[in-house]
Amino acid sequence: MRREVVTVFGGAGFLGRHVVQRLAQEGAVVRVAGRDPERAMFLKPLGDVGHIVPWAADVTNAVTVERALAGASAAVNLVGILFERGRRTFARVHAESAENVARAARAAGVGRLVHVSALGADANSVSSYARSKADGESRVRAAFPWAAILRPSVVFGPEDDFFNRFAAMARFSPVLPVIGAPTFPSFRRSQGGLPFTLDFFGAGGPKLQPVFVGDVADAVMACLKRPDTEGRTFDLAGPRAYSFKEIMTLTLKAAGRRRLLVPLPFWLAELEAMVLQWLPKPLLTPDQVRMLMTDNVAGGTLPGLAALGLAPTPAEAVVPGYLARFRPPTRRSSAAI
């Protein structure tokens, strides 16, 4: 890809920085298109002089999108939001803007387009987020039929807002929630001692199949290079599905914290989310709760990482390394050496 111009919308974000770095390593000239070019300045050292160019473009504005794509040979759309604020709604960002990028890419003669959607995108979902992602996929496919569409599960990595968020909560909170646990406990046979014990967590809440950010970035690169990915959709998920309780357990173990896990049924989580959604950066929104009501795992009907020649990275191989910073400080021995 040496000296090819590739426009990356949302390149200054969590996934974007990994994609931009890989493109720069391949020798591409990368336009990092976003509303605030200053946010992308930290990426410039990842490539040779002049290879990473912060570029002012708002995906909701078709004119700026067209300018960002002029002369580009490939484009990647990574733009997405997890909650709505004002005019930045799911429909506008995930659907209308995705169409803007796809239409402009076709008009500009861009050869390759990779559109990053989300695992669980579903036109019939109870979640507005999932419906908007499905709408975006349909619009992209209509405007740029040979686009490659990637649908990652929850993405984890050193800068994520998933494991890091729960580990940060564990620093100060004596409890962590298991969202989606049953409202009432049930009895189950005990392995020893009493014949029956109370089970407060049932199946452990919804199942998630987190995927490593490096694997998703590698998948983007594969789609930019391989002709056999044109017009196809890929589900990107890790090697294992975890219940929400298992996610909390893994987080606590990696962060070296002992905390009480408490069941948080969906109805109660939604009530809490009605308040938390108004925080500047919401901890939880009602739509996110509704999204959790459906397991976020690969269905097996679409190709995945293996079809791109990639082996998924286990969370256990990566998460403990970057959550180590949340571990309690160890007391140095005062004994004389």
C-alpha positions as CSV (number, residue, x, y, z in Angstrom):
1,M,0.0,0.0,0.0
2,R,3.1,2.2,-0.3
3,R,2.1,5.9,-1.0
4,E,-1.5,5.0,-1.5
5,V,-3.9,7.5,0.1
6,V,-6.3,5.9,2.6
7,T,-8.9,8.0,4.4
8,V,-9.8,6.8,7.8
9,F,-12.9,8.3,9.3
10,G,-12.8,8.1,13.1
11,G,-9.1,7.3,13.0
12,A,-8.3,9.1,16.3
13,G,-10.5,6.7,18.3
14,F,-9.6,3.5,20.2
15,L,-9.7,1.2,17.2
16,G,-8.6,3.9,14.8
17,R,-5.2,4.4,16.2
18,H,-4.4,0.8,15.7
19,V,-5.6,0.9,12.1
20,V,-3.7,4.1,11.4
21,Q,-0.5,2.6,12.8
22,R,-0.8,-0.5,10.6
23,L,-1.5,1.6,7.5
24,A,1.5,3.8,8.2
25,Q,3.7,0.8,8.6
26,E,2.6,-0.3,5.2
27,G,3.8,3.0,3.8
28,A,0.3,4.5,3.1
29,V,-0.5,8.2,3.3
30,V,-3.3,8.2,5.9
31,R,-5.9,11.0,6.1
32,V,-7.3,10.8,9.6
33,A,-10.6,12.4,9.1
34,G,-12.6,13.8,12.1
35,R,-14.4,16.8,13.4
36,D,-11.4,17.9,15.4
37,P,-8.1,17.4,13.6
38,E,-6.2,18.4,16.7
39,R,-7.3,15.2,18.4
40,A,-5.4,13.2,15.7
41,M,-2.1,15.0,16.2
42,F,-0.8,12.4,18.6
43,L,-0.9,9.9,15.7
44,K,1.7,11.7,13.5
45,P,4.8,10.0,15.2
46,L,3.4,6.6,14.1
47,G,4.4,7.2,10.5
48,D,7.1,8.9,8.4
49,V,7.0,12.6,7.9
50,G,3.9,13.6,5.9
51,H,2.4,10.1,6.0
52,I,-0.3,10.8,8.7
53,V,-2.4,13.8,7.9
54,P,-5.1,15.0,10.4
55,W,-8.0,16.1,8.3
56,A,-11.1,18.2,9.2
57,A,-14.2,16.3,8.2
58,D,-17.6,15.6,9.8
59,V,-19.3,12.4,8.6
60,T,-22.7,14.1,9.0
61,N,-21.6,16.7,6.4
62,A,-21.5,15.2,2.9
63,V,-19.4,18.1,1.5
64,T,-16.6,17.6,4.0
65,V,-16.7,13.8,3.5
66,E,-16.3,14.3,-0.3
67,R,-13.3,16.5,0.3
68,A,-11.7,13.9,2.6
69,L,-12.1,11.2,0.0
70,A,-10.8,13.2,-3.1
71,G,-7.9,11.3,-4.6
72,A,-8.0,8.4,-2.0
73,S,-7.7,4.8,-3.2
74,A,-9.3,3.3,-0.1
75,A,-11.4,4.3,2.8
76,V,-12.2,3.0,6.3
77,N,-15.3,4.1,8.3
78,L,-14.8,3.5,12.0
79,V,-17.2,6.2,13.3
80,G,-19.6,5.2,16.0
81,I,-21.2,6.4,19.2
82,L,-22.4,4.6,22.3
83,F,-24.9,7.1,23.5
84,E,-26.9,10.0,21.9
85,R,-26.4,13.7,22.6
86,G,-28.3,16.4,20.8
87,R,-28.0,16.1,17.0
88,R,-25.6,13.2,17.3
89,T,-28.2,10.5,17.3
90,F,-27.7,6.8,16.4
91,A,-29.7,7.2,13.2
92,R,-27.6,10.2,12.1
93,V,-24.2,8.9,12.9
94,H,-24.6,5.1,12.2
95,A,-27.0,5.2,9.3
96,E,-27.1,8.6,7.5
97,S,-23.4,9.2,7.9
98,A,-22.4,5.7,6.8
99,E,-24.4,6.4,3.6
100,N,-22.6,9.7,3.2
101,V,-19.2,7.9,3.3
102,A,-20.3,5.1,1.0
103,R,-21.9,7.4,-1.6
104,A,-18.9,9.8,-1.6
105,A,-16.4,6.9,-1.9
106,R,-18.2,5.6,-4.9
107,A,-18.4,9.0,-6.5
108,A,-14.7,9.6,-5.9
109,G,-13.7,6.3,-7.5
110,V,-12.4,4.8,-4.3
111,G,-11.4,1.2,-4.9
112,R,-11.9,-0.3,-1.4
113,L,-14.2,0.6,1.4
114,V,-14.2,-1.1,4.8
115,H,-17.2,-0.3,7.0
116,V,-17.0,-1.2,10.7
117,S,-20.4,-2.0,12.1
118,A,-21.2,-4.0,15.2
119,L,-21.9,-7.6,16.2
120,G,-25.6,-7.8,16.9
121,A,-26.7,-5.3,14.3
122,D,-30.3,-6.1,13.8
123,A,-33.2,-4.2,12.1
124,N,-35.6,-5.9,14.5
125,S,-33.7,-5.3,17.8
126,V,-35.2,-3.6,20.8
127,S,-32.0,-1.5,20.9
128,S,-31.9,1.7,18.9
129,Y,-28.1,1.3,18.6
130,A,-28.4,-2.2,17.1
131,R,-31.2,-1.0,14.7
132,S,-29.1,2.0,13.5
133,K,-26.1,-0.2,12.9
134,A,-28.2,-2.6,10.7
135,D,-29.6,0.4,8.8
136,G,-26.1,1.7,8.2
137,E,-25.0,-1.7,6.8
138,S,-28.0,-1.7,4.4
139,R,-27.2,1.9,3.2
140,V,-23.6,1.1,2.7
141,R,-24.4,-2.1,0.8
142,A,-26.8,-0.2,-1.5
143,A,-24.4,2.7,-2.2
144,F,-21.1,0.7,-2.4
145,P,-22.0,-3.0,-3.0
146,W,-18.5,-4.2,-2.9
147,A,-17.7,-2.8,0.5
148,A,-16.4,-5.1,3.2
149,I,-18.4,-4.9,6.4
150,L,-16.9,-5.9,9.7
151,R,-19.1,-6.6,12.8
152,P,-16.9,-6.7,15.9
153,S,-18.1,-7.8,19.3
154,V,-17.1,-5.7,22.3
155,V,-13.6,-4.6,21.5
156,F,-10.9,-4.9,24.3
157,G,-7.4,-3.7,24.5
158,P,-5.1,-1.4,26.6
159,E,-7.2,1.8,25.9
160,D,-10.6,0.2,26.0
161,D,-13.7,1.5,27.8
162,F,-14.8,-1.9,28.8
163,F,-12.5,-3.9,31.1
164,N,-10.8,-0.6,32.1
165,R,-14.1,0.9,33.2
166,F,-15.0,-2.1,35.5
167,A,-11.5,-2.2,36.9
168,A,-11.7,1.6,37.7
169,M,-15.0,1.0,39.4
170,A,-13.4,-1.8,41.5
171,R,-10.9,0.7,42.9
172,F,-13.6,2.6,44.8
173,S,-16.7,0.5,44.9
174,P,-17.1,-2.5,47.3
175,V,-19.4,-4.2,44.8
176,L,-19.7,-4.8,41.1
177,P,-23.0,-5.5,39.3
178,V,-23.8,-8.6,37.3
179,I,-26.3,-7.1,34.9
180,G,-29.0,-9.5,33.7
181,A,-28.9,-11.8,36.7
182,P,-32.3,-13.2,37.7
183,T,-34.7,-11.1,39.9
184,F,-35.1,-13.9,42.4
185,P,-32.5,-16.5,43.5
186,S,-33.1,-20.2,42.9
187,F,-32.1,-23.3,44.7
188,R,-29.4,-25.7,43.3
189,R,-27.8,-28.8,44.5
190,S,-24.6,-28.2,46.5
191,Q,-21.3,-30.0,45.9
192,G,-20.8,-30.4,49.6
193,G,-22.1,-29.3,53.0
194,L,-25.8,-28.3,52.8
195,P,-27.9,-30.3,50.2
196,F,-29.0,-27.1,48.6
197,T,-27.6,-23.6,48.2
198,L,-29.1,-20.3,46.9
199,D,-28.1,-19.4,43.3
200,F,-28.2,-15.6,42.9
201,F,-26.8,-15.4,39.4
202,G,-28.5,-18.1,37.3
203,A,-26.6,-18.3,34.0
204,G,-24.5,-15.3,34.9
205,G,-26.3,-12.7,32.8
206,P,-25.9,-12.1,29.0
207,K,-23.1,-13.7,27.1
208,L,-20.4,-11.6,25.4
209,Q,-17.6,-12.6,23.1
210,P,-15.0,-9.8,23.3
211,V,-12.5,-9.4,20.5
212,F,-9.0,-8.0,20.7
213,V,-8.5,-4.6,19.1
214,G,-5.3,-5.8,17.4
215,D,-7.3,-8.6,15.7
216,V,-10.0,-6.1,14.5
217,A,-7.3,-3.8,13.1
218,D,-5.7,-6.8,11.3
219,A,-9.1,-7.7,9.9
220,V,-9.4,-4.1,8.5
221,M,-6.0,-4.5,6.8
222,A,-7.0,-7.9,5.4
223,C,-10.1,-6.4,3.8
224,L,-8.1,-3.6,2.3
225,K,-5.7,-6.0,0.7
226,R,-7.7,-9.1,-0.2
227,P,-10.0,-9.1,-3.3
228,D,-12.0,-12.1,-1.9
229,T,-13.4,-9.9,0.9
230,E,-15.3,-7.5,-1.4
231,G,-19.0,-7.4,-0.8
232,R,-18.8,-9.7,2.2
233,T,-19.7,-9.3,5.9
234,F,-17.7,-10.7,8.7
235,D,-18.5,-11.4,12.4
236,L,-15.5,-10.6,14.5
237,A,-15.4,-12.3,17.9
238,G,-12.9,-13.7,20.4
239,P,-12.3,-17.4,20.9
240,R,-14.6,-17.7,23.9
241,A,-18.0,-16.4,25.1
242,Y,-18.2,-15.1,28.7
243,S,-21.2,-14.5,30.9
244,F,-21.4,-11.1,32.4
245,K,-20.5,-12.6,35.7
246,E,-17.4,-14.2,34.2
247,I,-16.4,-10.8,32.7
248,M,-16.6,-9.3,36.2
249,T,-14.6,-12.2,37.7
250,L,-11.9,-11.9,35.0
251,T,-11.7,-8.2,35.6
252,L,-11.3,-8.5,39.4
253,K,-8.7,-11.2,39.1
254,A,-6.6,-9.2,36.6
255,A,-6.9,-6.0,38.7
256,G,-6.0,-7.9,41.9
257,R,-9.2,-6.8,43.7
258,R,-11.6,-8.7,45.9
259,R,-15.1,-7.3,45.5
260,L,-18.7,-8.5,46.1
261,L,-20.6,-9.3,43.0
262,V,-24.3,-8.4,43.2
263,P,-27.1,-9.4,40.9
264,L,-28.7,-6.6,38.9
265,P,-31.8,-7.7,37.0
266,F,-32.5,-6.0,33.7
267,W,-35.5,-4.1,35.1
268,L,-33.5,-2.6,37.9
269,A,-30.5,-1.9,35.6
270,E,-32.9,0.0,33.3
271,L,-34.1,2.1,36.2
272,E,-30.6,3.0,37.2
273,A,-29.7,3.7,33.6
274,M,-32.5,6.3,33.4
275,V,-30.5,8.4,35.9
276,L,-26.9,7.4,34.8
277,Q,-27.6,8.4,31.2
278,W,-27.5,12.1,32.0
279,L,-23.9,12.0,33.2
280,P,-21.4,13.8,30.8
281,K,-20.1,10.3,29.9
282,P,-22.9,7.9,30.9
283,L,-21.9,4.8,32.8
284,L,-25.0,3.1,31.5
285,T,-28.0,4.0,29.3
286,P,-31.5,2.4,29.0
287,D,-30.6,1.5,25.3
288,Q,-27.4,-0.3,26.4
289,V,-29.4,-2.3,28.9
290,R,-31.9,-3.3,26.1
291,M,-28.9,-4.2,24.0
292,L,-27.6,-6.5,26.7
293,M,-30.9,-8.4,26.7
294,T,-29.6,-10.3,23.7
295,D,-26.3,-12.3,23.8
296,N,-23.6,-10.5,21.9
297,V,-21.9,-13.6,20.4
298,A,-21.1,-14.8,16.8
299,G,-24.0,-16.6,15.3
300,G,-21.9,-18.9,13.1
301,T,-23.7,-18.1,9.9
302,L,-21.2,-15.4,8.7
303,P,-17.4,-15.8,8.2
304,G,-15.1,-14.6,11.0
305,L,-11.5,-14.0,11.8
306,A,-10.5,-17.4,10.5
307,A,-11.8,-16.6,7.1
308,L,-9.4,-13.7,7.0
309,G,-6.5,-15.9,8.1
310,L,-6.5,-14.6,11.7
311,A,-6.5,-16.4,15.0
312,P,-8.5,-14.7,17.7
313,T,-6.6,-13.6,20.8
314,P,-7.9,-14.8,24.2
315,A,-8.8,-12.1,26.7
316,E,-6.8,-13.9,29.3
317,A,-3.6,-13.4,27.3
318,V,-4.0,-9.6,27.2
319,V,-6.3,-8.2,29.8
320,P,-4.1,-8.9,32.9
321,G,-1.2,-7.0,31.3
322,Y,-3.1,-3.7,31.0
323,L,-5.2,-4.0,34.1
324,A,-2.1,-4.5,36.3
325,R,-2.1,-0.7,36.9
326,F,-5.3,-1.1,38.9
327,R,-3.7,-3.5,41.3
328,P,-3.4,-2.3,44.9
329,P,0.1,-1.1,45.8
330,T,2.2,-3.8,47.5
331,R,3.8,-3.1,50.8
332,R,7.5,-3.3,50.8
333,S,9.1,-5.3,53.5
334,S,10.7,-3.1,56.2
335,A,13.1,-5.9,57.2
336,A,16.8,-5.1,56.7
337,I,18.5,-6.8,53.8
